[in-house]
């Protein structure tokens, strides 16, 4: 019960890594505050967690809306008293293709969802963590744009590299306040974002030293480590949970 008495906020919580993290955090005692665009999925997940004896609250919205971050923090503090950790996990790949053919609208959408949303989250979550006496802030970044680049994914890679830079800056600014800030870099994971094309899945598996993709729960466990007191001396880190993608070139 690493999170007994703690409240954890999770964006992108309606599926994939976010939903898996919510389930595992609740099972370990956390009250979870769930945010995503799909209200029906959030409601179903909250009911599932409560049915297992956990505590959950949710609000639907778009992370590109600066006000949504404030709604989530307000819900955490009003419903559960304080915010102790936040996992800014929502993201999007966008339309894949060469930069010279990319529309500015696509570029802006990818930046807004991955990087701007991280900024909006930090702006509201850090004061809440300070009010709670400290805590942990976590962002989902990627191996794309950091340990490697992939054709057609320059916008996504640029946004996720920016997320790592944001996390490092925040870690330096707030470490003395007992606020830890880290980035998690998953490898390929079996989520909706990965799609269901068998040829692409096989190609993606080959990029990893382990020659497979992760289950969402595997990435969720890495996220919970960084959010927990087990990582009490870890801040400013960009943790790879990538099945050896960064070290595999064959």
Protein Blocks (a to p, Z undefined) as FASTA:
>chain_A
ZZgoiacddehklgcjllmmmmmmmmnopacddddfblmlmmmmmmmmmmnopacddddd
dfklmklmmmmmmmmmmmnopafbdcdfbccebjaddfklpcfklmmmmmmmmmmmmmmm
mmmmmmmmmmnopacddddddfehplpccehilmmmmmmmmmmmmmmmmmmmmmmnopac
ddddddddddfknopafklmmmmmmmpmklpacdfklmmmmmmmmmpmklmmgghiacdd
eeommmpcZZ
